[in-house]
Amino acid sequence: MAMDVSDELTCHELVELVTDYLEDALPAVERARLEAHLDVCAGCREYLAQMRQTISVMGQLPADSLDPKMSQRLLEVFREWRRGR
């Protein structure tokens, strides 16, 4: 099934969806839109590669390596960001 121009994903939309994409949590239609965008956008391909690298590196850190105060602050910032969507 071909997508028309109105179905094209923007770079901003890709950034919003990348976590769900990496967690394989996107519906098939959204996944297809995202992958079609990646086919034509080198910047977003690079962004996706950077996200994968960040996840890989962060996954190697021991859970107790972050100061508890910093951990709490990061959670607060993330929650504020999510509310602002």
Summary of the structure (lengths in Angstrom):
residues: 85
radius of gyration: 15.9
end to end distance: 31.0
largest distance: 50.1
contacts: 171
relative contact order: 0.10
helix: 75%
strand: 0%
